[in-house]
Amino acid sequence: MRRSTLVVDRRPVAEAEVADTVLTRARGLLFRRDLPEAMVLRPCSSVHGAWMAVPLDVALLGADGEVLHTQVLRPWAFSAARRGVKAVLEAPAGSFRRWGLVAGSRVELDDRPSY
């Protein structure tokens, strides 16, 4: 799976795995013992917590990377379907608070090498 630097409001905050194929999106974070700092699923409009053991921070993103909605997704719950969602950001619960990510924030992936 491809990795990229997750940038929130122009600040790098974490390393993200990018799930952008049918297989990587289907797997997502399911059955993982160790969670990555973040995962971006795209294209994707909603996620579920089936078979998850821990809660996740979830952000629904518009085409321009704007955070349209955030929630803590508990095991066996579902994210709300919303118009205009093109990607989903998942992270361990509490990550969004540390990063300052809220509805209206801008999320980007920076693939440039960090020298």
C-alpha positions as CSV (number, residue, x, y, z in Angstrom):
1,M,0.0,0.0,0.0
2,R,1.3,3.5,-0.9
3,R,2.3,5.8,2.0
4,S,2.1,9.5,2.0
5,T,2.4,12.4,4.5
6,L,-1.0,13.5,5.8
7,V,-1.2,17.3,5.9
8,V,-4.0,19.1,7.8
9,D,-4.4,22.8,7.3
10,R,-0.9,23.0,5.8
11,R,0.7,21.2,8.7
12,P,2.1,17.7,8.3
13,V,0.6,15.5,11.0
14,A,1.1,11.8,10.3
15,E,2.1,9.2,7.8
16,A,-0.9,7.8,6.0
17,E,-1.6,4.6,4.1
18,V,-3.5,5.3,0.9
19,A,-6.1,2.7,-0.1
20,D,-7.0,3.6,-3.6
21,T,-7.6,0.2,-5.2
22,V,-10.6,-2.1,-4.9
23,L,-8.6,-4.6,-2.8
24,T,-6.9,-2.1,-0.5
25,R,-10.2,-0.2,0.1
26,A,-12.0,-3.5,0.9
27,R,-9.4,-4.5,3.4
28,G,-9.0,-1.0,5.0
29,L,-8.2,-1.4,8.7
30,L,-10.0,-4.7,9.1
31,F,-8.3,-7.4,11.2
32,R,-5.2,-5.3,11.8
33,R,-3.3,-5.8,15.0
34,D,-1.4,-2.6,14.7
35,L,-3.2,0.5,13.2
36,P,-1.3,2.9,11.0
37,E,-1.2,6.6,12.0
38,A,-3.9,7.3,9.4
39,M,-5.5,5.7,6.3
40,V,-7.2,7.5,3.4
41,L,-9.7,5.5,1.4
42,R,-10.5,6.9,-2.1
43,P,-12.8,6.9,-3.8
44,C,-15.0,6.2,-0.8
45,S,-18.1,7.8,0.6
46,S,-18.7,5.9,3.9
47,V,-17.2,3.3,6.1
48,H,-18.3,0.7,8.7
49,G,-16.9,-0.6,11.9
50,A,-17.9,-4.2,11.4
51,W,-15.3,-6.5,13.0
52,M,-13.3,-3.6,14.4
53,A,-12.2,-3.9,18.0
54,V,-11.4,-0.2,18.8
55,P,-13.1,3.1,17.9
56,L,-11.7,5.2,15.1
57,D,-11.8,8.9,14.2
58,V,-13.4,9.2,10.8
59,A,-13.5,12.3,8.5
60,L,-15.6,12.4,5.4
61,L,-13.8,14.5,2.7
62,G,-15.0,16.5,-0.3
63,A,-13.2,16.4,-3.7
64,D,-11.1,19.4,-2.6
65,G,-10.0,17.8,0.7
66,E,-12.4,19.8,2.8
67,V,-13.5,17.9,5.9
68,L,-17.3,17.7,5.6
69,H,-18.0,15.7,8.7
70,T,-16.1,14.0,11.5
71,Q,-17.2,11.3,14.0
72,V,-15.8,8.7,16.3
73,L,-16.8,5.4,14.7
74,R,-17.4,2.8,17.3
75,P,-17.1,-1.0,16.5
76,W,-20.1,-2.2,14.5
77,A,-21.3,1.3,13.7
78,F,-21.5,3.0,10.3
79,S,-20.5,6.5,9.0
80,A,-23.2,8.8,7.9
81,A,-23.7,9.1,4.2
82,R,-23.4,12.7,3.1
83,R,-23.6,14.4,-0.3
84,G,-20.3,15.3,-1.9
85,V,-18.1,12.8,0.0
86,K,-15.2,11.6,-2.2
87,A,-12.8,10.1,0.3
88,V,-12.6,9.0,3.9
89,L,-9.8,9.5,6.5
90,E,-9.5,7.0,9.3
91,A,-7.2,7.3,12.3
92,P,-7.0,5.9,15.9
93,A,-9.5,7.7,18.2
94,G,-8.1,10.9,19.6
95,S,-5.9,11.6,16.6
96,F,-8.1,14.4,15.2
97,R,-8.0,16.3,18.5
98,R,-4.2,16.1,18.5
99,W,-4.1,17.3,14.9
100,G,-6.7,20.1,15.3
101,L,-8.8,18.4,12.5
102,V,-12.4,19.6,12.5
103,A,-15.2,20.1,10.0
104,G,-13.9,22.7,7.6
105,S,-10.3,21.7,7.8
106,R,-8.3,20.9,4.6
107,V,-6.6,17.6,4.2
108,E,-3.9,16.9,1.6
109,L,-1.5,14.1,0.9
110,D,2.1,15.1,0.3
111,D,4.0,12.5,-1.7
112,R,7.2,14.5,-1.9
113,P,10.2,12.9,-0.3
114,S,11.3,14.6,2.9
115,Y,15.0,15.1,2.8
